[in-house]
Amino acid sequence: MLPNDPAMLLSYINMKLRDQYDSLERLCDDLDISKSEIVEKLKTIDYIYDNEKNQFKSLKKFKNWITQKNSKHSKMSKNIKSI
């Protein structure tokens, strides 16, 4: 049985993905659970699945990373235009 609490579910799913499964699809198939239910439940705590890393990651951290990248790019563009 899966944990009901989203934070506990996050920990459980990421541990399983790290230790036993190479994809969320295989985990869900093997445990006979709904991928969409897992994804939706973890979205409620702002976590999204990263296919490349095979883990759920914080959407807030991802948004911050994108913002930082865009900020650096914007600063570089301004510096180039001033040359």
Secondary structure, DSSP 8 states (H G I E B T S, - for coil): ---SSHHHHHHHHHHHHHHT-SSHHHHHHHHT--HHHHHHHHHTTTEEEETTTTEEEEHHHHHHHHHHHHHHHHHHHHHHHT-
